[in-house]
Amino acid sequence: MRFPTFLKSLLLGVPVGVTLLDCVGYVARVEGVSMQPALNPDASVTDYVFLSRWAVRNMDVQRGDIISLISPKDPNQKIIKRVVALQGDVIATLGYKLPYVKVPEGHCWVEGDHTGNSLDSNTFGPVSLGLVTARALQIVWPPSRWQPLPSTVPHSRIPIAMGKRPTTVPASNGSKTANSHAASSSASNSSIATP
């Protein structure tokens, strides 16, 4: 009698659990020093963060968000970085092959907070938004570090020029639609790469 009840609970619980992990989010361990001081500020303590898949379901990331993404260098590895620039932004690079880059449409520029100790866009260039898997919202372990993760870009890494983001405007029928825009090019940014 007890076994069939357990089996029914298991058969119902597994799909619900998988759906929650796949759609809502999960807790992950952060390894390495590339995001210091925001994550793992002390080498003796490892942070665990809640990664929200739901927050990036529409590929809507903002400057300053800490995101998890599939590494462009190794598709079997997930990395965690901060979004510094979005599509259309012009960013001054730190050791990239070009001194300035205009982030192409559908891409973002990500960097670790620990400049110089991070494998990020300064190494592999702009990252496709399709590689973004989740947004880090909260440090959940250890208890002494329990805190939300703010979406801020360090002052020294603010883009030189901000690209225009599509805005949501009311349509005539009362629903909202995305207003697209065309990026204009000028002679002043002719040396800016759009890889």
Beta strands, then each sheet from edge to edge (+ up, - down):
strand 1: 25-29
strand 2: 48-52
strand 3: 66-70
strand 4: 78-86
strand 5: 90-92
strand 6: 100-102
strand 7: 107-111
strand 8: 127-128
strand 9: 132-141
strand 10: 147-148
strand 11: 167-170
strand 12: 176-179
sheet 1: 1+ 2- 9+ 3- 4+ 7- 8+
sheet 2: 1+ 2- 9+ 10-
sheet 3: 5+ 6-
sheet 4: 11+ 12-
end
